[in-house]
Amino acid sequence: MLNYQLFPRSVAISDELKSVIDCFEYVYADISSDFNDKKSNEVLAILSPGLEELGFSVEKGKSDLERINVPVLFGINNNVDKCFFADALSYNGKIVIEIEAGRATENNQFLKDIFQASMMYNVEYLVLAVRNKYRKHFDFEKIYTFLETMYISNRISLPLKGIMLIGY
């Protein structure tokens, strides 16, 4: 079953975020971690047509021309000095999507995704998609608990309006 939760939990899911969830629901049978061991790039490729229909730019490969660069720092003459790469970016630059498979919790990749999204210019929402289960780990549940603790404790403030966690 597809799982999702927007953090903070005091904010309702917008129509734009709901459309992203709908993309995941539409292809869920093909990406479910219950039935396959697809890599994150394979999951992204399956989601790509639906996301592009919504106006998202989607990473096509690992070469510089195929990646989605999101500015972080600007320099002289407004040239981009630093950028981070995203799996997908909304047409207005406000929603960034990161899809993780096996590395989500094992290497704490989700923390890097949160950090990078927080640094990206103009980004308001991070959609973080992880497996519900990877090997013997329940990645969605583990990250859900982490985000719940972070938002309830109120010890860390992020510049993002929210983080949408999706478990596939």
Residue pairs with C-beta under 8 A, 6 or more apart in sequence:
1 132
2 21
2 24
2 25
2 28
2 32
2 166
2 167
2 168
3 132
3 140
3 165
3 166
3 167
4 21
4 24
4 164
4 165
4 166
4 167
5 144
5 147
5 164
5 165
6 12
6 13
6 17
6 162
6 163
6 164
6 165
7 147
7 148
7 150
7 151
7 162
7 163
7 164
7 165
8 151
8 162
9 148
9 151
11 161
11 162
13 21
13 164
16 54
16 90
16 95
17 95
17 125
17 127
17 164
19 54
20 51
20 54
20 95
20 97
20 127
20 164
21 164
21 166
22 50
23 47
23 50
23 51
23 54
24 31
24 47
24 129
24 166
24 168
26 50
27 46
27 47
27 50
28 168
29 35
30 36
30 46
31 38
31 43
31 46
31 47
31 168
32 132
32 168
33 131
33 132
33 133
33 134
33 167
33 168
34 132
34 133
38 46
38 101
39 101
39 102
40 87
40 99
40 100
40 101
40 103
43 99
43 101
43 129
43 168
44 58
44 59
44 87
44 88
44 99
47 58
47 88
47 99
48 58
51 58
51 88
51 97
52 58
54 90
54 91
55 90
55 91
56 88
56 89
56 90
56 91
56 95
56 97
57 68
57 88
57 89
57 91
58 68
58 87
58 88
59 66
59 67
59 68
59 85
59 86
59 87
59 88
60 66
61 67
67 85
68 85
68 86
68 87
68 88
68 89
69 80
69 83
69 84
69 85
70 83
70 84
70 85
70 86
70 89
70 93
70 96
70 120
70 121
70 123
71 80
71 82
71 83
71 120
71 121
72 80
72 81
72 82
72 83
72 84
72 119
72 120
72 121
73 80
73 81
73 82
74 80
74 81
74 121
75 81
84 116
84 119
84 120
86 96
86 97
86 98
86 117
86 120
87 97
87 98
87 99
88 96
88 97
89 95
89 96
89 97
90 96
93 121
93 122
93 123
94 122
94 123
94 124
94 125
95 123
95 124
95 125
95 126
95 127
96 117
96 120
96 123
96 125
96 126
96 127
97 126
97 127
97 129
98 113
98 117
98 126
98 127
98 128
98 129
99 129
100 109
100 110
100 113
100 128
100 129
100 130
100 131
100 139
101 130
101 131
101 134
102 131
102 134
102 135
103 109
104 110
104 130
104 131
104 134
104 139
104 143
105 130
105 134
105 137
105 139
105 142
105 143
106 134
106 137
110 128
110 130
110 143
110 146
113 126
113 128
114 126
114 128
114 158
114 163
117 123
117 126
117 160
117 163
118 126
118 158
118 159
118 160
123 160
124 160
124 161
124 162
125 160
125 161
125 162
125 163
125 164
126 160
126 162
126 163
126 164
127 163
127 164
127 166
128 143
128 163
128 164
128 165
128 166
129 166
129 167
129 168
130 139
130 140
130 143
130 165
130 166
130 167
130 168
131 139
131 140
131 167
131 168
132 138
132 139
132 140
132 141
132 167
132 168
133 139
133 140
139 167
140 165
140 167
141 167
143 165
144 165
144 167
147 163
147 165
150 156
